[in-house]
Amino acid sequence: MPWSDNSDSGSKPGGKPGPWGAPPPGGARGPDNDEPQRPRGGGPRRPNAPPPPEELGALLRRLRRQLEPFLGPPGAAAIPRLIGVAVCAVVLIWLASGFYVVQPNEQAVVTTFGAWTRTDGPGLRYHLPGPIENAEKVPVTALNQFSIGGGDDQTPSLMLTGDQDIVDMDFTVQWRINDAAKYVFQVKDTDDAVRSVAESAIREVVGKTAMASILTTGRAAVQDQTRDLMQRILDRYQAGVTVVDVQIHPNAPREVIPDAQAVTAASEYADSAVNEARTYQNRVVNEAKGDAAKAVAAAQGYREQVVLEAQGDAARFAELDQEYRRAPAVTRERLYLETMQRVLAKSNKVIVDAKGSSAPIILPPDAFKPRTPAAPAEPAPAPATPEVIPQNPAPPSAAPPQAQPQGSSQ
């Protein structure tokens, strides 16, 4: 059947609505006069039906309405506004490019138009974007190392020693950065500068040292002197570098290797002999010190003993003096008896009681012979009882009586 537009009849009073219902008042379009409205009517609908998808045109129109504050109303010039938005975005991106991260083992040297401004430590940092400011990260805790004359390095390492000999010197240098700004700006190529300074310093030190000392006991001294000399030169250049260690590996030329080995063996033997001599010296000195301390202690003990004995004798004499003043006769007799007892206690004695006897007294030959002390385990013998010579003489035929010696005082 032919299509008939019922919108006009539905919009008039008394008109019949179309098959989709009456159109909204004010025309067939919606409130924005751009988006067509779906027909509204009382037709049948499915319950809980999802809303129909929006059309592409509707999405574009909605986006345009959201951008109207920046682009202006429809019909205004939109290109200048788009350019402004783009410039703002570029400026924001340019400002955000100034953020950077410094690692824990690094320092950042910040320059403003090429001139040093500051040095930043580890963490999240910011500088004005380039070309105003730039940041160069320098690894300040990394241990740098290079070798000369050994391994893959084919640099000639023959050096003249202080005694006009030639030594093949291989050495290794370890260094690190202590000032990032000086390392970047003071020296053009710091790595090559450190290498050149090392070669110059090692040649100067080796030129003042004998070859035998370099090959044997003077190696540590050569290393220390080379490190100190390098540090002084680099500090004078303000290179911002610290020399950590220098290790040398001296070798004799091939023509004199046997002689160098003999010198090394002799040096080792000399060191061994010196160590043995020092050991003997320490032992003898310690023993002598011990004997001296023992003698001093004995002397001090004897001195204390003599002083105490003298003090005791003086106190005893003072007490005897007081007793003598009280009873002179008794004290004198007691002193006599004590003295005789002390004197006769250690002597052999023979006691003879022969009052009124005229016969000669004959003593045995061993009467006054020193007696041998008895063994500690055996009991002491009982003292012998002296014989008493009778007052009446014996007949001529009888042998004269003999007195027996006595070992204790009576």
HELIX and SHEET records of a PDB file:
HELIX    1   1 SER A    7  SER A   11  1                                   5    
HELIX    2   2 LEU A   56  LEU A   71  1                                  16    
HELIX    3   3 ILE A   79  ALA A   96  1                                  18    
HELIX    4   4 ALA A  180  PHE A  185  1                                   6    
HELIX    5   5 THR A  190  VAL A  206  1                                  17    
HELIX    6   6 MET A  211  LEU A  215  1                                   5    
HELIX    7   7 ARG A  219  TYR A  237  1                                  19    
HELIX    8   8 ARG A  254  VAL A  256  5                                   3    
HELIX    9   9 ILE A  257  ARG A  326  1                                  70    
HELIX   10  10 PRO A  328  LEU A  344  1                                  17    
SHEET    1   A 2 PHE A  99  VAL A 102  0                                        
SHEET    2   A 2 GLY A 123  TYR A 126 -1                                        
SHEET    1   B 3 ALA A 115  ASP A 120  0                                        
SHEET    2   B 3 GLU A 106  THR A 112 -1                                        
SHEET    3   B 3 GLU A 133  PRO A 139 -1                                        
SHEET    1   C 3 ASN A 144  ILE A 148  0                                        
SHEET    2   C 3 ILE A 166  ILE A 177 -1                                        
SHEET    3   C 3 LEU A 158  LEU A 160 -1                                        
SHEET    1   D 3 ASN A 144  ILE A 148  0                                        
SHEET    2   D 3 ILE A 166  ILE A 177 -1                                        
SHEET    3   D 3 VAL A 241  ASN A 251 -1                                        
END                                                                             
